[in-house]
Amino acid sequence: MLDNQLKLNKNEEFIRLDAMLKMLGVFETGGQAKFAIQSGLVKVNGEICTMRGKKMRKGDSAEFDGNVFEVL
């Protein structure tokens, strides 16, 4: 089962979109995350995002394959 929430550490301002999806277990490798993002299969805050280095901050959400993942 996937974890749908990622809590940033106190000293973290953001996490990159590809790293977030890998850390949550959506993809096994960064390469898989990169491919899905650049192929337009991932939405950020409801809009398709093709930037794998997109800075995800508290309150942002990413969506892939019908699952929504939030940054806390």
TIMI-254094 format. One record per residue: x, y, z of N, C-alpha, C in turn. Coordinates in steps of 0.2 Angstrom, whole numbers, plus 5000, padded with zeros to 4 digits. Each point is the difference from the previous one (the first is absolute). Example, Ala and Ser with C-alpha at 12.3 -4.5 7.8 and 13.67 -1.06 7.14 Angstrom:
506649725039499650065000500450065000;499850054996500450065001499650055003;
END
This chain:
500449945000499650065000500450065000;499850054996500450065000499950055005;500550045003499950055004499850064996;499450045002499850054996500150075003;500550005005500250065003500750005001;500350064999500750015002500150065004;500349995006500150065004500750025000;500150064998500650034999500350015007;500750005001500450015006499950075001;500250025006500050085002500450044996;500649974998500550044996499949994993;499549964998499950004992499450054998;500250044995499550044997499649974995;500349954996499749974995500349934998;499749964996500349944998499850004992;500549974996499849994993499549954999;499650024995499449954998500349934999;500549994996500249934998500349975007;500350035004500249975006499549995005;499550045000499449995004499649934998;499949994994499649954997500449935001;500750015000500449945001500049985008;500150055004500049995007499349975003;499450024997499449985002499949934997;500449974996499949934997499650004994;499850064997499650004994500449974994;500750015000500449974995500649975004;500349954997500649965003500650044999;500150034994500650044998499950074998;500550045001499950074998499950014992;500349954996499950004993499349984998;499649965004499349994999499650065001;500250045006499650065001500150054995;500650014998500250054995499649984993;500049944998499649984994499350025000;499749985006499350025001499850075000;500450045004499950075000500150034993;500649994997500150034993499549974995;499749955001499549974995499350045002;499950045005499450035001499549965004;500249955003499649965004499950025007;500350055003500050035006499750075001;499550015004499750065001500350035007;500150075000500250035006499450065001;499749995006499550055002499550004994;499849944997499550004996500250014992;500650024999500250014993500649964998;500049984994500649954997500650045001;500549975003500750035001500549954997;500450034996500549964996500750025003;500150035006500650025003500249965005;500449954999500249955006500350045006;500350064999500350035005499550055004;499450004998499550045003500150005008;500050065003500150015007499349995003;499949945004499449995003500050035007;499650045002500050035007499449985004;500050025006499449985005499450024996;499549965000499350024997500049984993;500549984997500049984993499849924999;499749984995499849944999500249974993;500249944999500149974994499549944999;499849994993499649954999500349954994;499949945001500249954995499649945001;499749974994499649945000499550005004;499650065001499450005005500250015007;500650005002500250015007500350075001;499850035006500250075001500550005006;500650034999500550005005500150075003;500050015006500050075003500750015004;500250075000500650025004499750035006;500349985006499750035006500650045003;
END
